[in-house]
Amino acid sequence: MQTTTKRDLCEKIVRKTNNSQLLVKETIQMFLDRIVEELSQGNRIELRDFGVFEVKKRAARKARNPRTGEEAFVPAKNVVVFKVGKLMKERVNNSASNNADNQADSSANTADPS
């Protein structure tokens, strides 16, 4: 698995659109900043077929330090959750199954025939 950075995404979009790297970078950053702003205001963001971002309240709870066994209080907090959209789920699952098939085929081809 490989990590794709914001810079990598910008470069791929620049190559496809022939827009300047600065314009693409600024546009992506404005988009991300707007998502953060909307979530901080308690708004839900729905991007059809991609997914939904929303803020949920996580209740206060008691936790236990696994190393020492000592109990600790964890205060309530807001967390951002993301629910994957239908199209993304299908594309990722198809991609994952294709990758698994390809890996199985390549390992079968490299197995010792004797």
N, C-alpha and C positions, 0 to 999 in steps of 0.2 A: 504494500500500500504506500502511496506517495502523498505528501502534503502539498496542497495547492494554496498559494498565498494570494492576497489581494493583488499584489504586483503581477503574479502569473495570470490572474483573471484579466487584469487591465491589458496586458500584452496580447492575450488571445483576442480580446474584443477589438483592440487597435488593428490587429492584422485582418480581422473580418470586416470592419467598418471603414477602414482607412481614415478614421478620425485621429486627431492628435492625441498623444499619450497623456498630455496634461488635461485635455477635455474629458477623456474617459476616466482618468483618475479622480478628477473633481466631481464628475457625475456619480460615480460609484460611492464616493465619500459622502456626498449630499444625500444619496439614497439611504445609506447606513445611518447617518446622523438623524434623518427624518424618522426612521424606524425607532431608534432609541428615544427620540423626543415623544413620539406617539405613545410608546409603551410607558414612559415615565409619567405621562398624563393619565394613565390607566386605560388607554384605548387598546382595542383588539385590532390586529392587522391580519387581513385575510388576502392572500395572494392565490387566486384560483389555480388549482392543479399543482401548486407548489406547496402550500401549507399555511398554517395559521400560527401567529405569534400572539401570546397573551400573557398577562401578569396574573399570577395566582398567589394567594396569601398562604404561607406555610405556617401552621400553628406552632406555638411554643411547645417544647417537649423536654423530657429528661433524656439524656444520652449517657453513655458509659464509655470511658476511655478504655479501649481494648487492651492497652499495655498495662495500666495500673488497676483497672477495674473501678476506678473512682467515678462516681456519678457527677454529671455536669448539667447545668441548665442551658438549653439552647433557646434564645429568644425567638419570637415570631418574626418572620421576614417575608418580603415579597420576592418571588422567583419568576423568571421568564420561562415559559414552557413553549414548546414548538410541537405542533401536530402536523405530521407529514400529509401532504395532499395526495390524492388518488394517482395522478399522472406520475409524480415523483416516485411514489411507492412502487408502481408497476415498473418504471424504468430501472430503478435501483435493484429490485428483485430479479428482473430479467438479466441485468448486467451481472449480478452476483451469481446467478445460476449458470450463465455462460462462462464466467471466469472459473467456476468450480469444474464445469465440464472440460474446459481447456486444460486445467491443471491435472485432472484425472487422466485425460488423454495423453498428456506429455509424460506423466509418471509411468503410465502403462507402456509407452514407447521406449522408455529408458530402462525398463525392468530387465534383469538378466534373463535371457532366453533359455539358458541351460538348466 
